[in-house]
Amino acid sequence: MTSTELDLLAPLAAPLPPLPKGEVLSSSQWTTLLAVADTLIPSIETSTKNDHLKLILDEPEYAAAVQELQAVVPNECGPEAISQYLQESAGSAPGFRDSVQRTFGSYLREDAVRGIRVILSALEQLIKSLAALIISVWVKQSPTLGSILGFPRNPVHGKPGKGFNYDFIHLPPGNEPEVLETEVVVVGSGCGGGVCAKNIAEAGHRVIVVERAYHFPPEYFPMTSADGYVHLFHNGGVDTSDDSSIAVLAGQAWGGGGTVNWSASLQTQAFVRQEWADGGLSFFTSSEYQESLDRVCRRMGVSGDHVEHNPNNKFILEGARRLGYSAKVVPQNTGGKKHYCGYCTFGCGANEKQGPVASFLPDAAKAGARFMEGFEAEKVLFDQVNGKKVASGLQGTWKSRDGHGNVCGDDRIARRVTIKAKRVIVSCGTLNSPLLLLRSGLNNPQIGRNLHLHPVTLVSAIFPQEIRPWEGPILTTLCDEFQNLDQQGHGAKIEAMTMLPSWVLPFQSWRSGLDFKVMASQHSHMVSQISLVRDRDTGRVYPDPVDGKCRIAYTPSAFDKKHALEGVLAVAKIMYIAGAKQLLLASSAIPPFTRADDINEKMGINEPRFQAWLALIEKNGLGSPDTSWGSAHQMGTCRMADSERKGVVDPQGRVWEAEGLYVADASVFPSASGVNPMVTNMAISDWISRGIARGM
């Protein structure tokens, strides 16, 4: 698919793959689920008739709700639009049932689907994860929410950009396995794989990069939330830990997480580098590592000089100043240019964000690297040489686009493929690299362990004035006052949250259908900030015993939750002194705080009612399942170590159990990076790949 520079009013549509065949729920189970959905997001009306399928309000209560919405919705939204929004239920949204069908049939673990079926069949109490899923689907599919918020389909700043014209390997139909040959095969096109492909191709070696996802050029970006989660995120964006304590979002796109991240370009901090060096990896305190950090940042034009903060990031800087907290600007990988867009988590339509798809992968292509999208890697192939496993290639299945260049048609070609190679670099990401190693017959007990997630929870604030929080760069500041609470490098950072409705609203606590709809309608007046923890304690990933998909065993520990709590309290103070009229925690156990009209502003955060609310938070803590947790950073499941007993790869990134096999992505981190992991991932991959090139 080629990329052209077009003056588009809207990104191109990206049709979704066909719905999974068969019914994921029985007719009675669908009836129950839709009833639950319409309880969570109900049709709200005023009537003299009692309708158990709707939330019926008396005239004064309904009028009060309308008045509250009129105070925050755009002027062009008249009484009819407000009435349509209130009358809309989750189940009435076009595409709602299809989206549930896709989620259950394609992305949820089979045991999770079985559990939901049991709940629906037995009419048992609704579990929190099902409520979050229903709210998430409604936010994505609602035909009225965007207009109520004044939320535009496209960013109002910037213009469409031109992307690199990639040429992908395409195979003809056939029944026999296709055999390709190269010197190095890189499995994954993300922040690790892209850097590796560039360095090795520029060193003069033949490279093939294979990627499970498909490439979409800038004219398809930003995608809608309904399409973006399917096309750009692992497992449709619905991954959770086994106990549903934390939602896990990982990029699965051409360019990997670099296509959907928030441009934050932070180098590995000194105390983390020293921790890793003290563990036997002296490279991390060397000048060579610093050169790798600087090299990848130069290629992406990383800088903080051209940042223009949006209101949310300004709140962090000003709040930290007024409270005496340490805060700083976060450099951006935007080519040394201003980039005022808050939609990039669904792809950068301006092509200004210099992730792998706009930088390292084009460089690799210019040096002769070849690419294959739609490739499902099944296992690494080995030869036995002098009693030692030596990687000799990769086996997998390739699936083409359809005849129209999309991924939704029935005429797509599937071919078995073997790629013969002298070196295999696994860059599938923290969730999938260990699974590929296990499918390949490796048995180091460290594979899949040592999972770090940087667990986050959020605090939201509603302001009297309209914020339009989706405008402007997402994450351009952070507060690091609480990053070292245990004096061993573990603590919390405060960062701004992407304010696209489908990211924020599902994390809000549900108290009633009316309460949720009124709260959601105020999103244009809202900002959210996260308390991000450098987690000490770990989990693991492993293959599902039924379908082989990634399972995540992780629960935020009491130790790490205490650190998150310090960040939450600090966020609340930052929002309060910024003038928020209401504060909301992602915890059903903590009621919202509403600023009184008679408040003594001179007291600042010492105001007694605010202090009492903070005390309630401290007393209650951030317990489960009351508190919603999320993760957008996954690290450590193929840990680098100075011995096979402690890790999966050696200090050069080579898998201990085999020659010619390497891992280069965030899964090799010895522990949590403590900062957004892109630059650390790229720098380590720069080091590993340059070593591979020298050794060939």
N, C-alpha and C positions, 0 to 999 in steps of 0.2 A: 504494500500500500504506500503510495507516495504522499508527500506533504506539499501543499501549495499555500502561498500567502493569499488569503481571502479576506475581504472586508465583510465579515459575517455579523449578522445581528444576533445569532445564537450558534453555539457549537452544534456540529452535526450529531444526529442521533446515532447511538451505538446499540443496535438491536441485541437483545439478550438471547442466550442459547434457548433451545426448546425447553419447556417444562418437563420435569421428570415424569416418566410414564407411570401409569397406575395411580391409584388413590392412596395417599399417605394416611388418610383418616377415613373412618366409616362415615356414613351419612349422619348417624346420631352424634358421633364425635365432632363432626363439623358444626352441627347445631349447637352443641355445648360450647365449643371454642368461640364461635361467633357471638354467643350470648355473653361469654366472659369478656370478649373484646368490646362489646357494646356497653358493658358495665364500666369498664375502665375508661373508654372514650365514648361517652353516651350521646345520644341525640337529646338535646335540652330544649324543651318547649314549655309553653304555658297553655294549660287547657283545663277545662272542667272535668274532662274524662281522665280516669286513671288508666294509664297504659304501662304495663310492667316492662315493656321493651324500650321505654324512654324514661328520661329523668324529667318529671313534670314539676315545674315550679309554680308557685302562686304569682299573681300579677306583680306585687311589689318586689318579690325576690328576683323575678325575671327582669324587671325594669332596672333593678340595681345592677344586675350582671351586665345588661346592655350598656348602662351608663359607664361602668368600669372599663368595658372594651372601647367605648367611644373615646375615652380619654387617651388611649394609646395607639389605636389603629390609624393608618394613614387617612388623610382627608378624603381621598377618593373612595374609600370604603364607606358606603352609605348604609342605611338601616337594613337593606336587603342583603348585603354582603355579610353583615354581622349575624343576621338571622340564619343565613345559609351555613355559616361557620358553626353556630350553636346547634343547629339541627343535624349537622353531619355526625354520624357515628363512625367508629373505626371500620366496621364491616361494610358500610355503604361506600367507602372510598374506592374508586375504580382501581383495580389491580391489587386490592388488599388480599383477596383469597389466592390469587395466583402467586403473590409474593410469599405467603405462608406456605403454599404448596412447594415452591422452589426451595425455601429455607429448610423445611422438614425433609424433603426428598433428596436434596443435594448436599446440604451443609451440616445439619445437626448430626451428632453422633447417633448411631442406631439405638444405643441404650437410652439416650436422652429422649428420643422420639417414643420409644416404648414406655418410658416413664410418664410422658405427657399423655399418651393414649390411656394409660391406667388411670391417671388423674381424671381425664375427661370422662372415661367410662364409669368410674366410680363416683363421680361428682364430689371428689374430695376437695379440700381447700386449695386455692390457687397458690402456686409457688411463685416466689419473687421473680425467678428467671423467666417464667412464662409471661408475667405482667410486663417486664422490660422488653421482651421480644415483641409483644403486641403493640406496645407504645411505639417502639422503634419502627415497626412496619407501617403504622398509621402515619407517623411523621413523614416517612418517605413517600407515601402514596396519597396523602390528603390533597384534594383539589382546592381547598379553601384556605389552608393555613398560610401559604405563601402570600396571598393577597392581604390577609388579615395583618400579617407582620410587615407588609411592604417590602418583603424579601425578594429581590430581583433574581431571575433565572441566571443572569450573567453578572460578572463583576462590573461595577459602574466606572472603574478606573482601568486604564490600560487599553491595549488593542491586541487583536490576534497576531500571533507571531508565526514565523516559518520554522519548521523542524527539519531535521536531517532526513534525507531520502534513503531509508534502509532497503537493502536488497536481501530478501530472505530465501533460503534454500526451499525449493518446492519439489516434491516428488510426484512422479506419475502414479496412476493406479497400478496395483500389483499385489500378488499373493505371497511372493517370496520376500524375506527380509531384505531391506536395503542396507548395503554396506558402504560406509563413508570412511575415509582415511584422513588423518591429520596428525600433527605432532602433539598438540595440546587441546584437550576438550575441557571447556569451562562450563560447569553445570550451574546456571543461574546468571542473570544479567544485572544484578543489583549493585550495591555500593562496593561489595567485595569483588564480584565477578567482573564488573565493568573495568575496574582498575587493573585487575589481572590481565584481562584481554588486551587492553591498551599496551601495557608494559611488555608483554611477551610478543605481541605482534610487531611492535616497534623495534624489538630486538632481532627481528628477522625470521621468526618462527611461524609456522602455519597454525592457526587457531580457529576452532569452531566453538561458538557460544550457543548453548541450547537453553531454552527458557520455556517453562510450563505455560505462562501467560501469553497474550497476544499484544502486539504493538498497536497503539492508537496515536496518530500524530496530533499536533496541537489543536487542529480545527475541531477535534472531538471534545476538547477540554474547555472549562471544567465540566465533567459529567454531572448529571443529576445524582442525588443520593440514591434514587431507586436503581440506577444503572451502575453508579460508581462502585458501590460495595461489591457487586457481582463481578465486574470486569477488573477491578484494581486491588482487591483485598483478598487475603487468604481465606478460603472457606466462606466466601460471601460476607465476611466481617462479623460472623456470629460465633467465633470461638470463645469458649469459656473453660475455666478449670473444671476438673472432675466434680468438685463440690459446688460449682457455680459461684464461688466467692469472688471471682475476678474475671472480667471480660478482657480478652486478648485480641488486639487488632494488629495485624501484620500485613505489610504490603505484598501483593502478588501481581506484579505488573511488569511490562517491559521497562527495565530500569529499577525494578524492585522497590524497596522502601524509599529510594531517592526520588521516585515519581510522585509519591503521596505525602512525603514528610513536610515539615513546616519551615524549611530553609535554615534552621538553627545550625550553626557551624562552629561548634565549640571544641577546642583541642583538649586532649587528656590532661587532667590537672596533675600537679606535681606530687601530691600526696598519694594519688592512685598509682602513678608511675613508680613511685618509690615502693609502694606495697607490692606491686608486681615484680619489681627487681629484687626485693627482699625474699620473694618466693622462689628465686633461682633463675629469673629471666632478666639478666642485667641489661639486655638490649633496650629496655624501656626507659632507662635513664641515660642512654647514650646519645651522642650527637646525631648518629644515623637515624634514630627514631624521630628526633626533632626535624631532621631534613625531610623525612617522609611526611610528617604532619604539614610542614610548610609547602611541600611540593603539591600535595593534593589540594590544599587551600588555594595556592596560586592558580592551579588549573581551573578552579571554579570561580575565581575572582572574589574570594571571600573577603568581606570588609564590613565594618560597622559605620563607615564614614557617610554613607548615603541613606541611612535609615531615617524614615519618617514614621514616628510611632503613631499607632491608632489610640483611641481613648483607653482601652484596656491596659495597654503597655504603659501609657502615661500614668495611669493610676498606680501601677507598681513602683515606678520611679519616684513619683511625688510622695506616695504613701511611705515608701522606705525612707525617703529623706526626712519626712516629718516625724517618723518613729525612731530614727537613728539606726536603721538597718542598713546593711551593706547590699548594694544593688549595682547592676552594670548593664550595658548594652550587649546584646547577643549578635555577633557577626552573622551576616547572611551570605549564602552562596548564590548571589544574584549578579555575577559578572561585574561587580564594582558599580552597579547601577541601582537607582531607586526602584523598588518593586512594591507598589501599594495595592496588594491583592490579598484577600482573605479566603479565597476559594481553592487554593493550590492543593489541598488535601484530596481533591478529586481531579488532579492533573492541572498543569500550568498551561493555559491557553495562549499566554503571551510568549512562552518558551524562554522566559527570562531566568527561571530557576535552573541553575546549572548542575542538576543531578546527572547521573550516568547517561541518561538518554540524550542529554544536550552537550555532553562533554567527553567522557571517557569512551563511551561506545562509538561515537562518530570518529574519534581518534583511532580506535582499533580498526574500524572499517577502512579508513584511509590507509592504514598500514597493511591491509589485506585480510583482516579477520572476516570470517563468514558467520552467518547467524541462522538459527532455526527456532522459530516460535512454535507454540503448541506442542512442545516435546515433553512427555512425561517420563522422567528418568526412573528406571526400574532397579537397576543394579550396576555396580562397577564390575568390570571383568578383570580377571587376574590370570597370569601365567605363574607357574612354579619354576623358579630359577635358583638352583643350588639350595633347595629346601625353603626358600623364602618367597612369600607372596609379592608379586610385582604387578602393578596395575597395567593393563593392556588395552583398556577402552571402556566403553559405556554401552549399555543396552537399554532401550526404551521404546516407546510408541509415540509416533508423530501423528497429529490430526490437523488436517488442512483447514483453511477457511472454506466457506461455501462459494458458489459460483458468482456471488455478488460482492465478495470480499468481506463478508461478515462472518459471524460465528453462530448464526441462528438457523441456517438452512439444513435440510436433510441430505444434501448432496456432498457433504464433507468426506474427504478421503482419510482413512486410517491406515498407517503402515508401520510394521515392525522395523526398527532401525538398530543397527550395530555401528558404533563409531570406534574405529581402531585408533589408538593414540599411545604415545610414549609417556605422556603425563596426563593425569586426571586431577582437575581442581574442583572440589565440591564447594559451591557457593550458594547453597539452597536456602540459607538463612537458619536461624537458631531453631526453628520448629522442625525443619525438614532435613537439614544436613545429617543429624544423627540417625534419622530414620533410613536415609539412603545407605549409610554405613552399615546399619543393622541388616537391611535387606541384602546387602552384598556379602554377608557372612562373617563380618567382623564381630568380635565378642568382648572387647575391652569393657569391663563393667562401668567405666566412667562415661561411656557413650550415652548421651541423653541426660546425664545428671548435671548438677551444678547450675540449674536454670535460675537466672536472675531476670526480673521483670520490671524493675523500677515502678512498683505499684503507686498509683495515684488515686486520690479522691479529690473532689472539687467543692468549692464554695461559690455560689452564685449571688449576685447582687442586682436588685432592680432599682433603677434610679428614676427620679421625677422626670428628667429630660430624656428625649430620644437619643440613643447612642448609635444605632445602626452598627452593631458590633461586628458584623461580618465584613465590614469595609476595612481596608488597610492590612498591613502585614500581620501575620498571626502571632509570632513569638519573637519579639525584638528586645525584650528585657528579661532579667531574672533577678531574684533576690536570693542571695546565698548566705544570709545571716545564720541559718540553722543547718548548714550542711555538715557540721562536725560535732554532733551532739554527744557522741560517746568518746570523743577525743581519739577515735580510731578511723575517722573518715566516713562514718555513717550518720546520716541525718536527712534533712529535707531541703529541697529548693522550691521556690515559688515561681511559677511560670504562668503565662497567659494561655488560655485554652482557645482552640479554634471555635468560632461561634456560629458555625453552620448549624441550623436547627437539629438536623439528624444526629449530630454528635453530642449536643448538650441536653436536649429535652429528655431523652431516654434515661439519663442519669438522675433526673429530678425525682424526688419522692412523690408517690401518689397517695393522696389522702381522700379524694373523692373525685368523681368525674367532673363536676362543676369547678372545683378548686384547680384541677389540672388544666382544664381548658382556659380558665382565666389566667393562670400562671403562664401558660404557653403563649397566650395572646400578647403578653408583655415582653416577649423575647427581644423586640427592637429596643427596649429600655434596659436590657440585661447585659451584664458581663459575667464571665466565669474565670476563675483562676484555680490552678491545681497545686496541691502539695505533692511533690514528686520525691519519692524516697530512694536513696541509694541503699538497696536492701542488703542486709548481712546474710539473712537466711534464704534458703534455696528450695527449689522443687526439681521436677524432672519432666521430660517428655518421653513418650513411648508409643509404639504402634497399637492401635485398637486391635484386639484379638479377632474381631469379626471382619472388618473391612480394611484394616491396615492404616487408617487415617491417624493423624496426629492426636494423641491424648495428652492433656496437660495436668500434671499433678502439682498443684501449688495453692497454698493458702497464705495470705499475708500474716506474718507472725506477730505475736504480741509485742516483741521487741521493735519490729519495724512500724507497727501501728502507733506506738508511742511517739516515734519520730514524726510520723505523718500528722499526728495530733498537734504537735508544735507548729507545723506548717499551716494547718487549718486555722488555728487560733490567730496566727499572724495575718493570714489572708483576711479573716474577718475584721481585724483591726484596720488593715489597709483599706478595705471597702467602706468601713464605717466612717473613717475620717475623710474619705472621698465624697461622702454625702449620700450614700445609699439609703433608700427609704425602707428597703426590706432585704434581709439576708437569708439565704437558703442553703442548708447543708444537704449533701447527698446521703442523708441518713433519716430514715423514717422515725427514729427515736428522738430526734431533736426538732421541736417546732420552729417555724420561721421566726426571726426577730423582726419586728416592725417598729420603725423609728416613731416615737411619739411627737405630736405637734408642739408640745410644751417643753421640749428637750433643751437643756442648757448647753449650747454648743461650745462654750468656753471650757467645759470640762473635758472635751475630747473623749478619748477612750475610757476615761475614768467615770463616765456617766453611770450611775448605779444600776439602772435597768440593763444597760449593755453589759456591765460587769457580771450581773447575775446570770445573763444568758451565757457568757463565756464560762462561768463556773459550772453551769449545767452541762456544757459540752465536756469540760474536763472531768466532771464526775461520771458522766455516762461513757466517755471514750468513744472509740470508733469500732464498735462490736459488729460481728456478723450474726445473722444476715441483714442487720439493719442498714449497714453502710454499703454503698455501691463503690466498687473498686474497678479500675481499668488499667491496662498496660498497652503502650505503643512501642515499648523498647524490650526486645528479647535478646538475651545474651547467655553465653557460657556453657552450652550443652556439648561442645566438643573442645573442652578447655585446653589451652596451651599450658604445658608444664615441663619441668626439667627431668621428669621421669614418667615412664608408662604407668606406674602405680598411681600417679596423681592426676594424669590428664590423658587426652586423646591424641593430641598432636605435640610434636617437639618444638623447640624454639624457632625452627625454620618453617613451621606450619605443616611438616610432613606427618602423616598418620603413623603412629608408632608401629602398628601391626603390618605395614606394607610399604614396599618401595614404590616410588613414582606416584603416590596418592597424597594429595594435599587438601587441607580445608582452609578457606580464606573468606571469612565473613564474621559477623559478631558472635557466632557460636564459639570462637576460639578465645574470647576474652577470659582472662584468669578469674575475674570477679566482675561485679557491676562497675561500669565506667563512671557512674555518678553524673554524667552529662549526656545530652542527646548523642547517641553513639555513632552517627554517620562518619564524622571525621576520624574518630579512632578506628573504626572499621576500615576505612579507606587507607589510612596510614599503615596499619598492620598488613593489609593486603598488598600495598605497595612494596613493603619490605619482603614479604613472602614471594611475590611474583618476580621481583628483581633477582632474588636468589635462585628461583627456578630457572630463569632465563640464563643466568651465568653458568648454571650447572648442566645445561643441555649441549 
